[in-house]
């Protein structure tokens, strides 16, 4: 089973060079893990105590309509 989370970004989520900000990506990653926990285990009382990402490449903004 798989799923995909998407977030519409606004100008406030962008950084110079048309990349998406780290906090925006971290928030989406945190939400994805929460959804996965609910889907697999039925856990609804989950708390993120630590989350880190090593950015190896900038994530470019993709405009969709």
C-alpha positions as CSV (number, residue, x, y, z in Angstrom):
1,X,0.0,0.0,0.0
2,X,1.3,3.5,-0.8
3,X,0.2,7.0,-0.5
4,X,1.3,10.5,-1.5
5,X,0.9,13.7,0.4
6,X,1.0,17.1,-1.4
7,X,1.1,20.6,-0.1
8,X,0.3,23.7,-2.1
9,X,3.0,26.2,-1.5
10,X,2.8,29.9,-1.5
11,X,5.4,32.6,-1.9
12,X,6.1,32.5,1.9
13,X,7.2,28.8,1.6
14,X,9.8,29.6,-1.1
15,X,13.4,30.6,-0.6
16,X,15.7,32.5,-3.0
17,X,16.5,30.4,-6.1
18,X,12.9,29.0,-6.2
19,X,13.6,26.3,-3.6
20,X,11.1,25.1,-1.0
21,X,11.9,26.1,2.6
22,X,13.2,23.5,5.1
23,X,10.4,24.1,7.6
24,X,7.8,23.5,4.8
25,X,9.4,20.2,3.9
26,X,9.8,19.1,7.6
27,X,6.1,19.8,8.2
28,X,5.1,17.7,5.3
29,X,7.4,14.9,6.4
30,X,6.0,15.0,9.9
31,X,2.5,14.9,8.6
32,X,3.3,11.9,6.3
33,X,4.7,9.9,9.2
34,X,1.7,10.7,11.3
35,X,-0.7,9.5,8.5
36,X,1.4,6.4,8.1
37,X,1.1,5.6,11.8
38,X,-2.6,6.0,11.7
39,X,-3.0,3.9,8.6
40,X,-0.8,1.0,9.8
41,X,-1.2,0.9,13.5
42,X,-4.3,2.9,14.3
43,X,-2.2,5.1,16.6
44,X,-3.8,8.6,17.0
45,X,-1.7,9.8,20.0
46,X,1.7,10.1,18.3
47,X,4.2,12.9,19.1
48,X,7.3,13.8,17.2
49,X,10.2,14.1,19.6
50,X,13.0,14.6,17.1
51,X,13.1,15.0,13.3
52,X,16.1,15.8,11.1
53,X,16.8,15.9,7.4
54,X,20.1,16.1,5.7
55,X,19.5,18.2,2.6
56,X,21.6,16.8,-0.3
57,X,19.9,18.7,-3.1
58,X,17.5,21.7,-3.2
59,X,13.9,20.9,-3.8
60,X,12.8,23.1,-6.7
61,X,9.4,24.7,-6.8
62,X,7.1,23.1,-9.4
63,X,4.2,25.2,-10.5
64,X,1.0,23.2,-11.1
65,X,-2.4,24.4,-12.0
